[in-house]
Amino acid sequence: MTKSELISILASTQPSMTKLESEAVVNAVFDAISEALAKGEHVELRGFGSFTTRTRQSRVGRNPKTGDTVSVGEKKVPYFKPGKLLREGVLSRDD
Amino acid sequence: MTKADIAKWIHKHVGTSQKDAVTTVDAVLDIMRSTMIKGEHIKISGFGNFMLRDKHERRGRNPQTGDSMPITARRVVTFRASHLLKEKMNDQ
């Protein structure tokens, strides 16, 4: 499923909603989550999962082309932990 | 941030009523969850991909007792963030 498919499905399940509104809402959901993560906040979505930020320590890396060593600074990466309903829902692989 | 905060964000940025915003946040997450339960990946451009991985059965241990026990084959959800999201998290 892509974002545009998600937008179409949302519009079809919400009779009062146009495709354009659906697009705006779906974009807003992911913008809101991204914004919170950029600020270092946790995002907790009951029944779905939670997004947190994890910090990767700075390290010495290598340019694979030239072999030169380069220092890679500390960085933040997002981490998603599926919630109970999602985790237990996907668990059995019977498809 | 919780679902209620996302609903407030939608209300503020899109103009949807508070009540409708709460309903639609739930609807979006429900659609995504049932899609993954059906075994389908989800790709959200600019945000990231929710991927399903099938794990084989393996031997694990009960960390409390140390007993060896099998961990059954299962499917798990992993999230791979888009480079746009990663950049956004590191340029502030």
N, CA and C atoms of all chains as a GROMACS GRO file, in nm:
protein
  561
    1MET      N    1   0.084  -0.120   0.000
    1MET     CA    2   0.000   0.000   0.000
    1MET      C    3   0.088   0.125   0.000
    2THR      N    4   0.053   0.218  -0.085
    2THR     CA    5   0.126   0.343  -0.090
    2THR      C    6   0.043   0.452  -0.022
    3LYS      N    7   0.104   0.570  -0.009
    3LYS     CA    8   0.031   0.679   0.055
    3LYS      C    9  -0.093   0.716  -0.025
    4SER      N   10  -0.083   0.716  -0.160
    4SER     CA   11  -0.200   0.754  -0.239
    4SER      C   12  -0.312   0.651  -0.227
    5GLU      N   13  -0.276   0.523  -0.211
    5GLU     CA   14  -0.380   0.422  -0.187
    5GLU      C   15  -0.447   0.442  -0.052
    6LEU      N   16  -0.365   0.478   0.047
    6LEU     CA   17  -0.420   0.506   0.181
    6LEU      C   18  -0.519   0.622   0.174
    7ILE      N   19  -0.482   0.725   0.096
    7ILE     CA   20  -0.569   0.844   0.080
    7ILE      C   21  -0.702   0.803   0.015
    8SER      N   22  -0.697   0.719  -0.089
    8SER     CA   23  -0.820   0.674  -0.156
    8SER      C   24  -0.909   0.592  -0.064
    9ILE      N   25  -0.846   0.500   0.010
    9ILE     CA   26  -0.924   0.415   0.100
    9ILE      C   27  -0.989   0.498   0.210
   10LEU      N   28  -0.913   0.593   0.266
   10LEU     CA   29  -0.970   0.678   0.371
   10LEU      C   30  -1.091   0.754   0.316
   11ALA      N   31  -1.076   0.812   0.196
   11ALA     CA   32  -1.186   0.888   0.136
   11ALA      C   33  -1.308   0.799   0.114
   12SER      N   34  -1.286   0.672   0.076
   12SER     CA   35  -1.400   0.584   0.050
   12SER      C   36  -1.469   0.537   0.178
   13THR      N   37  -1.397   0.539   0.292
   13THR     CA   38  -1.461   0.495   0.417
   13THR      C   39  -1.524   0.612   0.492
   14GLN      N   40  -1.489   0.734   0.455
   14GLN     CA   41  -1.546   0.852   0.520
   14GLN      C   42  -1.631   0.927   0.418
   15PRO      N   43  -1.762   0.895   0.414
   15PRO     CA   44  -1.849   0.949   0.310
   15PRO      C   45  -1.849   1.102   0.302
   16SER      N   46  -1.827   1.167   0.416
   16SER     CA   47  -1.835   1.314   0.416
   16SER      C   48  -1.707   1.378   0.364
   17MET      N   49  -1.609   1.293   0.330
   17MET     CA   50  -1.477   1.348   0.299
   17MET      C   51  -1.443   1.340   0.151
   18THR      N   52  -1.394   1.451   0.094
   18THR     CA   53  -1.350   1.448  -0.045
   18THR      C   54  -1.209   1.390  -0.050
   19LYS      N   55  -1.167   1.354  -0.171
   19LYS     CA   56  -1.032   1.300  -0.192
   19LYS      C   57  -0.926   1.404  -0.149
   20LEU      N   58  -0.956   1.530  -0.178
   20LEU     CA   59  -0.862   1.637  -0.143
   20LEU      C   60  -0.845   1.652   0.008
   21GLU      N   61  -0.959   1.643   0.078
   21GLU     CA   62  -0.955   1.652   0.225
   21GLU      C   63  -0.879   1.533   0.282
   22SER      N   64  -0.906   1.417   0.222
   22SER     CA   65  -0.839   1.295   0.268
   22SER      C   66  -0.688   1.309   0.253
   23GLU      N   67  -0.647   1.364   0.140
   23GLU     CA   68  -0.504   1.383   0.116
   23GLU      C   69  -0.442   1.478   0.219
   24ALA      N   70  -0.513   1.587   0.247
   24ALA     CA   71  -0.463   1.685   0.344
   24ALA      C   72  -0.450   1.623   0.483
   25VAL      N   73  -0.550   1.542   0.521
   25VAL     CA   74  -0.549   1.481   0.654
   25VAL      C   75  -0.436   1.378   0.666
   26VAL      N   76  -0.424   1.292   0.563
   26VAL     CA   77  -0.320   1.189   0.568
   26VAL      C   78  -0.181   1.255   0.575
   27ASN      N   79  -0.160   1.357   0.492
   27ASN     CA   80  -0.032   1.428   0.498
   27ASN      C   81  -0.009   1.489   0.636
   28ALA      N   82  -0.115   1.545   0.694
   28ALA     CA   83  -0.104   1.608   0.825
   28ALA      C   84  -0.065   1.507   0.933
   29VAL      N   85  -0.119   1.386   0.924
   29VAL     CA   86  -0.085   1.283   1.024
   29VAL      C   87   0.066   1.258   1.025
   30PHE      N   88   0.124   1.238   0.905
   30PHE     CA   89   0.267   1.207   0.899
   30PHE      C   90   0.354   1.330   0.925
   31ASP      N   91   0.303   1.450   0.888
   31ASP     CA   92   0.376   1.572   0.921
   31ASP      C   93   0.383   1.591   1.073
   32ALA      N   94   0.270   1.565   1.138
   32ALA     CA   95   0.264   1.582   1.284
   32ALA      C   96   0.362   1.488   1.353
   33ILE      N   97   0.366   1.363   1.308
   33ILE     CA   98   0.456   1.264   1.369
   33ILE      C   99   0.601   1.305   1.342
   34SER      N  100   0.632   1.344   1.218
   34SER     CA  101   0.768   1.384   1.182
   34SER      C  102   0.814   1.502   1.266
   35GLU      N  103   0.724   1.599   1.280
   35GLU     CA  104   0.756   1.720   1.356
   35GLU      C  105   0.789   1.685   1.502
   36ALA      N  106   0.707   1.598   1.560
   36ALA     CA  107   0.729   1.558   1.699
   36ALA      C  108   0.863   1.487   1.713
   37LEU      N  109   0.894   1.398   1.618
   37LEU     CA  110   1.021   1.325   1.624
   37LEU      C  111   1.139   1.420   1.607
   38ALA      N  112   1.123   1.521   1.519
   38ALA     CA  113   1.230   1.619   1.498
   38ALA      C  114   1.257   1.696   1.626
   39LYS      N  115   1.152   1.716   1.707
   39LYS     CA  116   1.169   1.786   1.834
   39LYS      C  117   1.217   1.692   1.945
   40GLY      N  118   1.232   1.565   1.910
   40GLY     CA  119   1.280   1.468   2.009
   40GLY      C  120   1.171   1.410   2.096
   41GLU      N  121   1.044   1.435   2.058
   41GLU     CA  122   0.932   1.383   2.138
   41GLU      C  123   0.901   1.238   2.101
   42HIS      N  124   0.835   1.169   2.192
   42HIS     CA  125   0.782   1.036   2.164
   42HIS      C  126   0.643   1.051   2.106
   43VAL      N  127   0.603   0.956   2.023
   43VAL     CA  128   0.467   0.957   1.969
   43VAL      C  129   0.405   0.823   2.005
   44GLU      N  130   0.296   0.826   2.083
   44GLU     CA  131   0.235   0.701   2.127
   44GLU      C  132   0.096   0.687   2.071
   45LEU      N  133   0.076   0.588   1.985
   45LEU     CA  134  -0.053   0.569   1.920
   45LEU      C  135  -0.111   0.435   1.962
   46ARG      N  136  -0.203   0.442   2.058
   46ARG     CA  137  -0.263   0.321   2.115
   46ARG      C  138  -0.318   0.225   2.009
   47GLY      N  139  -0.281   0.099   2.020
   47GLY     CA  140  -0.332  -0.002   1.928
   47GLY      C  141  -0.252  -0.011   1.800
   48PHE      N  142  -0.167   0.089   1.777
   48PHE     CA  143  -0.086   0.090   1.655
   48PHE      C  144   0.061   0.072   1.687
   49GLY      N  145   0.114   0.164   1.767
   49GLY     CA  146   0.254   0.152   1.804
   49GLY      C  147   0.308   0.284   1.853
   50SER      N  148   0.436   0.287   1.881
   50SER     CA  149   0.495   0.413   1.925
   50SER      C  150   0.625   0.440   1.852
   51PHE      N  151   0.649   0.568   1.827
   51PHE     CA  152   0.771   0.613   1.762
   51PHE      C  153   0.856   0.683   1.868
   52THR      N  154   0.982   0.646   1.874
   52THR     CA  155   1.074   0.713   1.966
   52THR      C  156   1.201   0.747   1.889
   53THR      N  157   1.285   0.830   1.948
   53THR     CA  158   1.411   0.861   1.882
   53THR      C  159   1.524   0.788   1.954
   54ARG      N  160   1.616   0.738   1.877
   54ARG     CA  161   1.735   0.675   1.933
   54ARG      C  162   1.856   0.750   1.882
   55THR      N  163   1.958   0.759   1.966
   55THR     CA  164   2.077   0.832   1.928
   55THR      C  165   2.187   0.735   1.890
   56ARG      N  166   2.241   0.756   1.771
   56ARG     CA  167   2.356   0.677   1.725
   56ARG      C  168   2.482   0.755   1.759
   57GLN      N  169   2.575   0.690   1.828
   57GLN     CA  170   2.699   0.758   1.866
   57GLN      C  171   2.783   0.794   1.745
   58SER      N  172   2.865   0.896   1.759
   58SER     CA  173   2.956   0.931   1.650
   58SER      C  174   3.056   0.817   1.633
   59ARG      N  175   3.101   0.799   1.511
   59ARG     CA  176   3.191   0.687   1.484
   59ARG      C  177   3.287   0.726   1.371
   60VAL      N  178   3.391   0.647   1.358
   60VAL     CA  179   3.483   0.671   1.248
   60VAL      C  180   3.443   0.578   1.134
   61GLY      N  181   3.408   0.636   1.021
   61GLY     CA  182   3.368   0.555   0.907
   61GLY      C  183   3.471   0.566   0.797
   62ARG      N  184   3.441   0.502   0.686
   62ARG     CA  185   3.533   0.506   0.573
   62ARG      C  186   3.458   0.540   0.446
   63ASN      N  187   3.518   0.617   0.363
   63ASN     CA  188   3.464   0.639   0.229
   63ASN      C  189   3.492   0.512   0.149
   64PRO      N  190   3.387   0.439   0.112
   64PRO     CA  191   3.410   0.309   0.048
   64PRO      C  192   3.481   0.321  -0.087
   65LYS      N  193   3.474   0.436  -0.150
   65LYS     CA  194   3.539   0.454  -0.279
   65LYS      C  195   3.688   0.477  -0.265
   66THR      N  196   3.725   0.565  -0.173
   66THR     CA  197   3.866   0.603  -0.161
   66THR      C  198   3.937   0.535  -0.044
   67GLY      N  199   3.859   0.484   0.052
   67GLY     CA  200   3.921   0.420   0.167
   67GLY      C  201   3.962   0.519   0.275
   68ASP      N  202   3.940   0.649   0.250
   68ASP     CA  203   3.974   0.750   0.349
   68ASP      C  204   3.885   0.737   0.473
   69THR      N  205   3.943   0.761   0.588
   69THR     CA  206   3.860   0.760   0.709
   69THR      C  207   3.791   0.895   0.723
   70VAL      N  208   3.667   0.891   0.764
   70VAL     CA  209   3.592   1.014   0.790
   70VAL      C  210   3.519   0.997   0.923
   71SER      N  211   3.503   1.106   0.996
   71SER     CA  212   3.429   1.093   1.121
   71SER      C  213   3.282   1.120   1.093
   72VAL      N  214   3.198   1.031   1.143
   72VAL     CA  215   3.054   1.044   1.126
   72VAL      C  216   2.999   1.090   1.260
   73GLY      N  217   2.935   1.206   1.262
   73GLY     CA  218   2.888   1.265   1.387
   73GLY      C  219   2.771   1.188   1.448
   74GLU      N  220   2.745   1.219   1.574
   74GLU     CA  221   2.630   1.159   1.643
   74GLU      C  222   2.503   1.195   1.567
   75LYS      N  223   2.412   1.099   1.554
   75LYS     CA  224   2.286   1.133   1.487
   75LYS      C  225   2.168   1.063   1.551
   76LYS      N  226   2.051   1.121   1.525
   76LYS     CA  227   1.928   1.064   1.580
   76LYS      C  228   1.857   0.986   1.471
   77VAL      N  229   1.804   0.870   1.508
   77VAL     CA  230   1.725   0.791   1.414
   77VAL      C  231   1.591   0.756   1.478
   78PRO      N  232   1.485   0.748   1.398
   78PRO     CA  233   1.356   0.711   1.454
   78PRO      C  234   1.348   0.561   1.477
   79TYR      N  235   1.272   0.521   1.576
   79TYR     CA  236   1.250   0.380   1.602
   79TYR      C  237   1.101   0.358   1.622
   80PHE      N  238   1.048   0.254   1.557
   80PHE     CA  239   0.905   0.223   1.571
   80PHE      C  240   0.887   0.091   1.644
   81LYS      N  241   0.806   0.095   1.748
   81LYS     CA  242   0.774  -0.029   1.819
   81LYS      C  243   0.626  -0.057   1.798
   82PRO      N  244   0.591  -0.168   1.732
   82PRO     CA  245   0.449  -0.197   1.708
   82PRO      C  246   0.374  -0.217   1.840
   83GLY      N  247   0.251  -0.171   1.844
   83GLY     CA  248   0.167  -0.190   1.962
   83GLY      C  249   0.112  -0.331   1.966
   84LYS      N  250   0.047  -0.363   2.077
   84LYS     CA  251   0.001  -0.499   2.101
   84LYS      C  252  -0.093  -0.549   1.990
   85LEU      N  253  -0.193  -0.468   1.955
   85LEU     CA  254  -0.290  -0.511   1.853
   85LEU      C  255  -0.225  -0.540   1.719
   86LEU      N  256  -0.130  -0.455   1.680
   86LEU     CA  257  -0.061  -0.473   1.553
   86LEU      C  258   0.032  -0.594   1.560
   87ARG      N  259   0.108  -0.602   1.670
   87ARG     CA  260   0.205  -0.711   1.685
   87ARG      C  261   0.135  -0.846   1.682
   88GLU      N  262   0.026  -0.856   1.759
   88GLU     CA  263  -0.045  -0.985   1.766
   88GLU      C  264  -0.125  -1.010   1.639
   89GLY      N  265  -0.166  -0.903   1.571
   89GLY     CA  266  -0.241  -0.919   1.447
   89GLY      C  267  -0.158  -0.977   1.334
   90VAL      N  268  -0.031  -0.937   1.324
   90VAL     CA  269   0.052  -0.984   1.212
   90VAL      C  270   0.123  -1.116   1.244
   91LEU      N  271   0.124  -1.152   1.371
   91LEU     CA  272   0.204  -1.264   1.421
   91LEU      C  273   0.196  -1.393   1.340
   92SER      N  274   0.073  -1.440   1.315
   92SER     CA  275   0.062  -1.568   1.244
   92SER      C  276   0.069  -1.542   1.095
   93ARG      N  277   0.153  -1.619   1.026
   93ARG     CA  278   0.174  -1.593   0.884
   93ARG      C  279   0.097  -1.696   0.803
   94ASP      N  280  -0.033  -1.679   0.798
   94ASP     CA  281  -0.115  -1.782   0.734
   94ASP      C  282  -0.177  -1.731   0.603
   95ASP      N  283  -0.103  -1.646   0.533
   95ASP     CA  284  -0.160  -1.600   0.405
   95ASP      C  285  -0.080  -1.654   0.287
   96MET      N  286   0.357   1.290   2.220
   96MET     CA  287   0.243   1.315   2.130
   96MET      C  288   0.154   1.193   2.124
   97THR      N  289   0.024   1.215   2.131
   97THR     CA  290  -0.074   1.107   2.126
   97THR      C  291  -0.168   1.131   2.008
   98LYS      N  292  -0.265   1.038   1.991
   98LYS     CA  293  -0.363   1.055   1.884
   98LYS      C  294  -0.436   1.188   1.898
   99ALA      N  295  -0.467   1.226   2.021
   99ALA     CA  296  -0.539   1.352   2.045
   99ALA      C  297  -0.458   1.472   1.997
  100ASP      N  298  -0.326   1.467   2.017
  100ASP     CA  299  -0.240   1.577   1.970
  100ASP      C  300  -0.235   1.583   1.818
  101ILE      N  301  -0.236   1.465   1.753
  101ILE     CA  302  -0.237   1.463   1.607
  101ILE      C  303  -0.369   1.521   1.557
  102ALA      N  304  -0.479   1.487   1.625
  102ALA     CA  305  -0.610   1.541   1.588
  102ALA      C  306  -0.609   1.694   1.600
  103LYS      N  307  -0.548   1.744   1.706
  103LYS     CA  308  -0.539   1.890   1.724
  103LYS      C  309  -0.458   1.954   1.611
  104TRP      N  310  -0.351   1.886   1.574
  104TRP     CA  311  -0.266   1.934   1.464
  104TRP      C  312  -0.348   1.944   1.335
  105ILE      N  313  -0.427   1.840   1.306
  105ILE     CA  314  -0.510   1.838   1.186
  105ILE      C  315  -0.612   1.952   1.191
  106HIS      N  316  -0.674   1.967   1.308
  106HIS     CA  317  -0.772   2.074   1.327
  106HIS      C  318  -0.709   2.210   1.295
  107LYS      N  319  -0.587   2.229   1.344
  107LYS     CA  320  -0.519   2.357   1.328
  107LYS      C  321  -0.469   2.379   1.184
  108HIS      N  322  -0.411   2.275   1.123
  108HIS     CA  323  -0.348   2.292   0.992
  108HIS      C  324  -0.440   2.266   0.873
  109VAL      N  325  -0.543   2.181   0.892
  109VAL     CA  326  -0.629   2.147   0.779
  109VAL      C  327  -0.767   2.211   0.796
  110GLY      N  328  -0.803   2.241   0.921
  110GLY     CA  329  -0.932   2.304   0.945
  110GLY      C  330  -1.046   2.208   0.971
  111THR      N  331  -1.015   2.078   0.976
  111THR     CA  332  -1.115   1.976   1.008
  111THR      C  333  -1.166   2.001   1.151
  112SER      N  334  -1.293   1.974   1.176
  112SER     CA  335  -1.344   1.993   1.312
  112SER      C  336  -1.273   1.895   1.406
  113GLN      N  337  -1.264   1.935   1.533
  113GLN     CA  338  -1.195   1.852   1.634
  113GLN      C  339  -1.248   1.709   1.632
  114LYS      N  340  -1.383   1.699   1.625
  114LYS     CA  341  -1.448   1.569   1.635
  114LYS      C  342  -1.411   1.483   1.513
  115ASP      N  343  -1.422   1.541   1.394
  115ASP     CA  344  -1.388   1.467   1.272
  115ASP      C  345  -1.240   1.431   1.267
  116ALA      N  346  -1.156   1.520   1.321
  116ALA     CA  347  -1.012   1.494   1.320
  116ALA      C  348  -0.979   1.370   1.404
  117VAL      N  349  -1.045   1.357   1.518
  117VAL     CA  350  -1.023   1.240   1.605
  117VAL      C  351  -1.065   1.113   1.531
  118THR      N  352  -1.182   1.118   1.467
  118THR     CA  353  -1.233   1.002   1.392
  118THR      C  354  -1.137   0.962   1.280
  119THR      N  355  -1.086   1.064   1.207
  119THR     CA  356  -1.002   1.031   1.091
  119THR      C  357  -0.865   0.978   1.132
  120VAL      N  358  -0.810   1.029   1.243
  120VAL     CA  359  -0.682   0.974   1.289
  120VAL      C  360  -0.698   0.825   1.317
  121ASP      N  361  -0.807   0.791   1.387
  121ASP     CA  362  -0.834   0.650   1.415
  121ASP      C  363  -0.853   0.571   1.286
  122ALA      N  364  -0.925   0.631   1.191
  122ALA     CA  365  -0.952   0.562   1.064
  122ALA      C  366  -0.821   0.534   0.989
  123VAL      N  367  -0.732   0.634   0.984
  123VAL     CA  368  -0.604   0.617   0.914
  123VAL      C  369  -0.524   0.503   0.978
  124LEU      N  370  -0.516   0.503   1.111
  124LEU     CA  371  -0.437   0.400   1.179
  124LEU      C  372  -0.502   0.261   1.165
  125ASP      N  373  -0.636   0.258   1.165
  125ASP     CA  374  -0.707   0.130   1.148
  125ASP      C  375  -0.681   0.072   1.009
  126ILE      N  376  -0.684   0.158   0.907
  126ILE     CA  377  -0.659   0.112   0.770
  126ILE      C  378  -0.516   0.056   0.762
  127MET      N  379  -0.421   0.130   0.820
  127MET     CA  380  -0.281   0.086   0.814
  127MET      C  381  -0.263  -0.047   0.887
  128ARG      N  382  -0.326  -0.058   1.004
  128ARG     CA  383  -0.310  -0.181   1.081
  128ARG      C  384  -0.370  -0.300   1.008
  129SER      N  385  -0.492  -0.284   0.954
  129SER     CA  386  -0.554  -0.400   0.888
  129SER      C  387  -0.480  -0.436   0.759
  130THR      N  388  -0.420  -0.338   0.694
  130THR     CA  389  -0.339  -0.366   0.575
  130THR      C  390  -0.220  -0.455   0.612
  131MET      N  391  -0.153  -0.420   0.720
  131MET     CA  392  -0.038  -0.501   0.762
  131MET      C  393  -0.081  -0.639   0.810
  132ILE      N  394  -0.197  -0.646   0.876
  132ILE     CA  395  -0.246  -0.775   0.922
  132ILE      C  396  -0.277  -0.865   0.802
  133LYS      N  397  -0.320  -0.803   0.689
  133LYS     CA  398  -0.344  -0.879   0.566
  133LYS      C  399  -0.214  -0.923   0.499
  134GLY      N  400  -0.101  -0.874   0.551
  134GLY     CA  401   0.028  -0.917   0.497
  134GLY      C  402   0.088  -0.821   0.396
  135GLU      N  403   0.035  -0.699   0.392
  135GLU     CA  404   0.084  -0.603   0.293
  135GLU      C  405   0.176  -0.499   0.357
  136HIS      N  406   0.284  -0.465   0.286
  136HIS     CA  407   0.373  -0.358   0.331
  136HIS      C  408   0.307  -0.222   0.309
  137ILE      N  409   0.354  -0.119   0.377
  137ILE     CA  410   0.302   0.015   0.354
  137ILE      C  411   0.417   0.110   0.325
  138LYS      N  412   0.404   0.185   0.215
  138LYS     CA  413   0.508   0.280   0.180
  138LYS      C  414   0.450   0.420   0.186
  139ILE      N  415   0.505   0.502   0.273
  139ILE     CA  416   0.460   0.640   0.285
  139ILE      C  417   0.577   0.728   0.241
  140SER      N  418   0.566   0.784   0.120
  140SER     CA  419   0.681   0.859   0.069
  140SER      C  420   0.706   0.981   0.156
  141GLY      N  421   0.830   1.008   0.184
  141GLY     CA  422   0.868   1.121   0.269
  141GLY      C  423   0.865   1.088   0.416
  142PHE      N  424   0.813   0.971   0.452
  142PHE     CA  425   0.806   0.933   0.593
  142PHE      C  426   0.882   0.803   0.620
  143GLY      N  427   0.837   0.697   0.554
  143GLY     CA  428   0.908   0.570   0.572
  143GLY      C  429   0.821   0.453   0.530
  144ASN      N  430   0.879   0.334   0.538
  144ASN     CA  431   0.809   0.212   0.499
  144ASN      C  432   0.788   0.121   0.619
  145PHE      N  433   0.668   0.065   0.627
  145PHE     CA  434   0.639  -0.036   0.729
  145PHE      C  435   0.650  -0.170   0.659
  146MET      N  436   0.749  -0.248   0.697
  146MET     CA  437   0.776  -0.374   0.630
  146MET      C  438   0.741  -0.490   0.722
  147LEU      N  439   0.704  -0.602   0.660
  147LEU     CA  440   0.677  -0.723   0.737
  147LEU      C  441   0.791  -0.820   0.714
  148ARG      N  442   0.841  -0.879   0.822
  148ARG     CA  443   0.949  -0.976   0.808
  148ARG      C  444   0.906  -1.108   0.868
  149ASP      N  445   0.929  -1.215   0.795
  149ASP     CA  446   0.896  -1.348   0.844
  149ASP      C  447   1.019  -1.407   0.911
  150LYS      N  448   1.002  -1.446   1.037
  150LYS     CA  449   1.114  -1.503   1.112
  150LYS      C  450   1.093  -1.653   1.127
  151HIS      N  451   1.201  -1.726   1.112
  151HIS     CA  452   1.197  -1.870   1.132
  151HIS      C  453   1.187  -1.901   1.280
  152GLU      N  454   1.144  -2.025   1.311
  152GLU     CA  455   1.147  -2.068   1.450
  152GLU      C  456   1.293  -2.076   1.495
  153ARG      N  457   1.319  -2.037   1.619
  153ARG     CA  458   1.456  -2.048   1.670
  153ARG      C  459   1.451  -2.083   1.818
  154ARG      N  460   1.564  -2.126   1.869
  154ARG     CA  461   1.570  -2.161   2.011
  154ARG      C  462   1.600  -2.036   2.091
  155GLY      N  463   1.521  -2.015   2.194
  155GLY     CA  464   1.546  -1.902   2.282
  155GLY      C  465   1.556  -1.951   2.425
  156ARG      N  466   1.573  -1.859   2.514
  156ARG     CA  467   1.581  -1.894   2.655
  156ARG      C  468   1.488  -1.807   2.737
  157ASN      N  469   1.430  -1.867   2.838
  157ASN     CA  470   1.357  -1.789   2.936
  157ASN      C  471   1.461  -1.719   3.022
  158PRO      N  472   1.469  -1.585   3.014
  158PRO     CA  473   1.578  -1.516   3.084
  158PRO      C  474   1.567  -1.529   3.236
  159GLN      N  475   1.447  -1.561   3.283
  159GLN     CA  476   1.430  -1.572   3.428
  159GLN      C  477   1.481  -1.706   3.481
  160THR      N  478   1.449  -1.814   3.408
  160THR     CA  479   1.486  -1.946   3.457
  160THR      C  480   1.605  -2.005   3.381
  161GLY      N  481   1.636  -1.948   3.263
  161GLY     CA  482   1.747  -2.003   3.185
  161GLY      C  483   1.707  -2.125   3.104
  162ASP      N  484   1.581  -2.166   3.114
  162ASP     CA  485   1.535  -2.283   3.038
  162ASP      C  486   1.536  -2.254   2.888
  163SER      N  487   1.579  -2.353   2.811
  163SER     CA  488   1.576  -2.339   2.666
  163SER      C  489   1.435  -2.370   2.618
  164MET      N  490   1.383  -2.286   2.528
  164MET     CA  491   1.251  -2.311   2.473
  164MET      C  492   1.243  -2.256   2.331
  165PRO      N  493   1.160  -2.319   2.246
  165PRO     CA  494   1.155  -2.270   2.108
  165PRO      C  495   1.078  -2.139   2.098
  166ILE      N  496   1.124  -2.048   2.012
  166ILE     CA  497   1.049  -1.928   1.978
  166ILE      C  498   0.988  -1.958   1.842
  167THR      N  499   0.856  -1.960   1.838
  167THR     CA  500   0.787  -2.003   1.716
  167THR      C  501   0.811  -1.908   1.600
  168ALA      N  502   0.794  -1.959   1.479
  168ALA     CA  503   0.803  -1.877   1.358
  168ALA      C  504   0.698  -1.768   1.368
  169ARG      N  505   0.733  -1.648   1.327
  169ARG     CA  506   0.637  -1.538   1.338
  169ARG      C  507   0.666  -1.430   1.236
  170ARG      N  508   0.568  -1.342   1.223
  170ARG     CA  509   0.585  -1.227   1.135
  170ARG      C  510   0.593  -1.103   1.224
  171VAL      N  511   0.688  -1.017   1.193
  171VAL     CA  512   0.704  -0.894   1.272
  171VAL      C  513   0.703  -0.771   1.181
  172VAL      N  514   0.667  -0.658   1.240
  172VAL     CA  515   0.664  -0.531   1.167
  172VAL      C  516   0.793  -0.455   1.194
  173THR      N  517   0.858  -0.407   1.088
  173THR     CA  518   0.972  -0.318   1.109
  173THR      C  519   0.947  -0.189   1.033
  174PHE      N  520   1.002  -0.081   1.084
  174PHE     CA  521   0.984   0.048   1.021
  174PHE      C  522   1.118   0.096   0.968
  175ARG      N  523   1.122   0.131   0.839
  175ARG     CA  524   1.243   0.190   0.781
  175ARG      C  525   1.213   0.334   0.745
  176ALA      N  526   1.278   0.425   0.816
  176ALA     CA  527   1.250   0.567   0.796
  176ALA      C  528   1.304   0.614   0.662
  177SER      N  529   1.233   0.708   0.600
  177SER     CA  530   1.280   0.767   0.475
  177SER      C  531   1.398   0.858   0.506
  178HIS      N  532   1.483   0.884   0.405
  178HIS     CA  533   1.597   0.972   0.433
  178HIS      C  534   1.550   1.113   0.465
  179LEU      N  535   1.431   1.151   0.414
  179LEU     CA  536   1.377   1.283   0.444
  179LEU      C  537   1.347   1.298   0.593
  180LEU      N  538   1.289   1.193   0.652
  180LEU     CA  539   1.259   1.197   0.795
  180LEU      C  540   1.388   1.198   0.876
  181LYS      N  541   1.485   1.118   0.834
  181LYS     CA  542   1.614   1.114   0.905
  181LYS      C  543   1.682   1.251   0.901
  182GLU      N  544   1.676   1.314   0.781
  182GLU     CA  545   1.737   1.447   0.769
  182GLU      C  546   1.666   1.547   0.859
  183LYS      N  547   1.534   1.537   0.860
  183LYS     CA  548   1.455   1.630   0.941
  183LYS      C  549   1.491   1.618   1.090
  184MET      N  550   1.520   1.497   1.132
  184MET     CA  551   1.552   1.474   1.273
  184MET      C  552   1.691   1.522   1.311
  185ASN      N  553   1.774   1.548   1.212
  185ASN     CA  554   1.912   1.583   1.243
  185ASN      C  555   1.953   1.724   1.202
  186ASP      N  556   1.857   1.802   1.149
  186ASP     CA  557   1.900   1.936   1.109
  186ASP      C  558   1.848   2.046   1.202
  187GLN      N  559   1.809   2.008   1.323
  187GLN     CA  560   1.761   2.113   1.416
  187GLN      C  561   1.852   2.130   1.536
   0.00000   0.00000   0.00000
